[in-house]
Amino acid sequence: MAELPDPIMFAPELSTVLGGIPQGTIRYWDSTGYGPRSFKIGKRRAWRTSEVLRWLAEQEATTASGAAS
């Protein structure tokens, strides 16, 4: 099987990428529209790696503090 050009991840992988954020928190965020955009595959939520990276960069840009060295 060919590798997907933009791999997907499910809640356990997303939890790891986000530094151990509990899966329950991720599900709550999703239900309120917070966090990276997701979609469903069957009954499971999935996230594209590119969307997760985009969301993380957005969070960094809007919440960063301190001066550059």
C-alpha positions in Angstrom: 0.0 0.0 0.0 1.3 3.4 -0.9 2.0 5.9 1.9 -0.6 8.6 2.3 0.7 12.0 1.3 -0.9 13.6 4.4 -1.2 10.9 7.1 -4.2 10.8 9.4 -4.1 10.2 13.2 -6.7 9.2 15.7 -7.2 10.4 19.3 -4.5 8.3 20.9 -1.9 9.6 18.4 -3.1 13.1 18.6 -2.9 12.9 22.4 0.8 11.9 22.1 1.5 14.7 19.6 -0.1 17.3 21.9 2.1 16.3 24.8 -0.2 13.9 26.6 -3.4 16.0 26.5 -6.1 13.5 27.7 -8.3 12.0 24.9 -11.3 13.2 26.8 -10.1 16.7 26.5 -9.5 16.3 22.8 -13.1 14.9 22.4 -14.4 17.9 24.4 -12.4 20.4 22.3 -13.8 18.8 19.2 -17.4 19.0 20.4 -16.9 22.7 21.1 -15.1 23.6 17.9 -11.8 24.1 19.5 -8.6 22.4 18.4 -7.5 21.2 15.0 -10.3 20.4 12.5 -11.3 16.7 12.4 -13.5 14.5 10.3 -15.1 11.1 10.8 -14.0 7.7 9.5 -16.8 5.5 10.4 -17.5 6.2 14.0 -14.0 7.5 14.8 -12.7 11.1 14.6 -9.6 11.5 12.6 -7.1 14.4 12.1 -4.8 15.1 9.2 -1.2 15.7 10.2 -1.1 18.9 8.2 -4.1 20.3 10.0 -2.6 19.4 13.4 0.7 21.1 12.5 -1.2 24.2 11.2 -3.2 24.5 14.4 -0.1 24.1 16.6 1.6 26.9 14.6 -1.4 29.1 15.0 -1.5 28.5 18.8 2.2 29.3 19.0 1.8 32.5 17.0 -1.2 33.7 19.1 0.0 32.7 22.5 3.8 33.1 22.4 5.4 35.3 25.0 8.9 36.7 25.5 11.3 38.4 23.3 13.4 36.8 20.6 17.0 36.2 21.5 
